[in-house]
Amino acid sequence: MTKNHHAVVTLASLTLAGCLRYPHASGHLVRTAAIAACLADLVGLDAADCERIRLATPVHDVGKLAIPDAVLLKPGKLLAEERQVMERHAEIGANILAGSSNALLRLASQLAHHHHERFDGTGYPCRLAGREIPLAARIVAVADAFDAMTEARCYRPGMTDDDALSIVSAGSGTHFDPDVTRIFLASIPQILHSRRSAEALIAAGSEMAVVARFYGLNRGALRQIPRRDHA
């Protein structure tokens, strides 16, 4: 097994664990990865970097594995102290993925750590600003926010695409990198095409089948992950 194959199996296994953590997580993780890879290409990254972003993006929320159900699955608005607990997922996720010499796993740790930083420096956990935030994390921040807003959650219905796009536009220069946002908003047909491709994959079967196909792996490589069921 090559080092990179081992890294892909690790990412796939953690993605599957994340998919089983709360209902419908697989949809958000796979769609966000597809949108982020598309946006990375539009921004001008080379094919290898776009593929690394595609493979690493599904574990951006892996730190949520350590967030209690009472907070993660709460059907209403989080209290201030609950919000603090939720925000820990970025640092927890980075730590889960930290310490590898593999470039793909280092990127995954970086995305987990910084996808909630804001361009104006008011994000978390490190309050990085502008181009202090790694470009890949700035790309994933836009993809993650757009998909999260358009997906129904336990505490709210999903927004329309137009409403979500308006919020992304309004966040240019404050929440989001203005250059990445400009390219995203100018390329909606390509972005929506990437989302449709992800939806076709998501419809293909169980979480295990979806994750295996996304990473190009045999399902047997993922059978060691314990399933967590929710009522």
C-alpha positions in Angstrom: 0.0 0.0 0.0 1.5 3.4 -1.0 1.6 6.3 1.4 -0.9 8.2 -0.6 -3.3 5.2 -0.8 -3.0 4.9 3.0 -3.9 8.6 3.2 -6.9 8.2 1.0 -8.2 5.2 3.1 -7.7 7.3 6.2 -9.7 10.2 4.8 -12.4 7.8 3.5 -12.7 6.1 6.9 -13.0 9.5 8.7 -15.5 10.7 6.1 -17.6 7.6 6.7 -17.5 8.2 10.4 -18.6 11.7 9.9 -21.4 10.6 7.6 -22.7 8.3 10.3 -22.5 11.0 13.0 -25.7 12.8 12.1 -28.5 12.3 9.6 -27.8 13.3 6.0 -24.2 14.4 6.7 -23.0 12.5 3.6 -24.9 14.9 1.3 -23.3 18.0 2.7 -19.8 16.5 2.8 -19.8 15.2 -0.8 -21.5 18.3 -2.3 -19.1 20.6 -0.5 -16.1 18.7 -1.8 -17.5 18.8 -5.4 -18.2 22.5 -5.2 -14.8 23.2 -3.6 -12.9 21.3 -6.3 -14.8 23.1 -9.0 -14.2 26.5 -7.4 -10.5 25.6 -7.0 -10.3 25.0 -10.7 -12.0 28.2 -11.5 -9.7 30.1 -9.2 -6.8 28.7 -11.3 -5.3 26.0 -9.2 -3.7 23.1 -11.1 -5.4 19.7 -11.5 -3.3 18.1 -8.7 -4.2 20.7 -6.2 -7.9 20.6 -7.2 -7.9 16.8 -6.7 -6.2 17.2 -3.3 -8.9 19.7 -2.2 -11.6 17.3 -3.5 -10.2 14.4 -1.4 -9.5 16.5 1.7 -12.7 18.6 1.9 -15.1 15.8 3.2 -13.2 15.7 6.5 -13.4 19.5 7.2 -16.1 18.8 9.9 -14.5 15.7 11.3 -14.1 17.4 14.7 -17.9 17.2 15.0 -17.3 13.5 16.0 -16.4 14.9 19.5 -19.4 17.3 19.8 -22.1 16.1 22.1 -25.5 15.2 20.5 -27.2 17.7 22.7 -25.3 20.5 20.9 -24.7 19.0 17.4 -28.3 17.8 17.0 -30.1 20.6 18.9 -33.2 21.6 16.9 -33.1 25.2 18.0 -30.7 28.1 18.2 -27.5 27.4 20.2 -26.9 29.3 23.4 -23.6 31.2 23.7 -22.0 28.4 25.7 -23.3 25.8 23.3 -21.9 27.8 20.4 -18.5 27.8 22.1 -18.7 24.0 22.3 -19.7 23.7 18.6 -16.8 26.0 17.6 -14.3 23.6 19.1 -14.9 21.2 16.2 -12.4 23.1 14.0 -9.4 22.6 16.4 -10.5 19.1 17.3 -10.6 18.2 13.6 -7.2 19.7 13.0 -5.8 17.7 15.9 -7.4 14.4 14.7 -5.6 14.9 11.3 -2.4 16.5 12.6 1.1 15.0 12.7 1.3 13.2 9.4 4.2 13.7 6.9 1.7 13.1 4.1 0.8 16.3 2.1 -2.8 15.2 1.6 -3.4 14.6 5.3 -1.7 17.9 6.2 -4.0 19.7 3.8 -7.0 18.0 5.4 -5.8 19.1 8.8 -5.4 22.7 7.5 -9.0 22.7 6.0 -10.5 21.3 9.3 -8.6 24.0 11.2 -9.3 27.1 9.1 -12.6 26.6 7.2 -14.4 28.9 9.7 -11.8 31.7 9.6 -13.2 35.0 8.2 -11.5 37.3 5.8 -11.9 40.2 8.2 -10.2 38.3 11.0 -13.3 37.7 13.1 -13.6 34.0 12.5 -12.4 31.0 14.5 -10.4 29.4 15.9 -7.2 31.4 15.1 -8.7 34.8 14.0 -6.6 34.7 10.8 -7.3 37.5 8.4 -7.0 38.0 4.6 -4.3 36.0 3.0 -3.1 34.7 6.3 -5.9 32.1 5.8 -4.7 29.3 3.4 -6.2 29.7 0.0 -7.7 26.2 0.1 -9.5 27.1 3.3 -10.8 30.3 1.8 -12.2 28.2 -1.1 -13.8 25.6 1.2 -15.3 28.4 3.3 -17.4 29.6 0.4 -18.3 26.1 -0.8 -19.2 25.0 2.8 -21.3 28.1 3.5 -23.3 27.9 0.2 -24.1 24.2 0.6 -24.9 24.5 4.3 -27.3 27.4 3.7 -29.2 25.5 0.9 -29.5 22.3 2.9 -32.3 21.7 5.4 -31.0 21.3 8.9 -32.7 20.0 12.1 -33.0 23.7 13.3 -34.2 25.4 10.0 -35.3 24.7 6.4 -32.9 25.1 3.6 -32.7 28.4 1.7 -33.2 28.9 -2.0 -30.1 29.1 -4.1 -30.8 32.8 -4.8 -31.1 33.6 -1.1 -27.8 31.8 -0.3 -26.0 33.5 -3.2 -27.2 36.9 -1.9 -25.7 36.1 1.5 -22.4 34.9 0.0 -22.3 38.1 -2.1 -23.0 40.3 1.0 -20.2 38.5 2.9 -17.5 39.3 0.3 -14.6 41.0 2.0 -15.8 40.3 5.5 -16.7 36.7 5.8 -15.3 35.5 2.4 -12.2 36.3 0.3 -13.5 38.8 -2.2 -11.6 37.3 -5.2 -12.8 33.8 -4.5 -16.3 35.2 -4.0 -16.3 37.1 -7.3 -15.2 34.0 -9.2 -17.8 31.9 -7.4 -20.6 34.3 -8.2 -19.5 34.6 -11.8 -19.5 30.9 -12.3 -22.8 29.7 -10.9 -23.6 27.3 -13.9 -20.4 25.4 -13.3 -20.9 25.4 -9.5 -24.4 24.0 -9.9 -23.2 21.4 -12.4 -20.7 20.2 -9.9 -23.4 20.0 -7.2 -25.7 18.0 -9.6 -22.8 15.5 -10.2 -22.4 15.1 -6.4 -26.1 14.6 -6.0 -26.0 11.8 -8.5 -23.3 10.1 -6.5 -25.2 10.6 -3.2 -28.2 8.9 -4.7 -26.2 5.8 -5.6 -26.7 4.0 -2.3 -25.7 3.8 1.4 -23.2 6.1 3.1 -20.6 3.4 2.7 -21.3 3.0 -1.0 -21.2 6.8 -1.5 -17.9 7.2 0.4 -16.3 4.2 -1.3 -17.2 5.5 -4.8 -16.2 9.1 -4.0 -12.7 7.9 -3.0 -12.4 5.2 -5.6 -12.1 2.4 -3.0 -13.5 -1.0 -2.4 -16.1 -1.0 0.3 -14.1 -3.7 2.2 -11.6 -1.0 3.1 -14.3 0.8 5.1 -16.0 -2.0 6.9 -14.0 -1.5 10.1 -15.9 1.8 10.9 -18.6 1.3 13.6 -22.0 2.6 12.7 -23.7 5.0 15.0 -27.5 5.0 14.6 -29.9 7.7 15.6 -33.5 7.3 16.5 
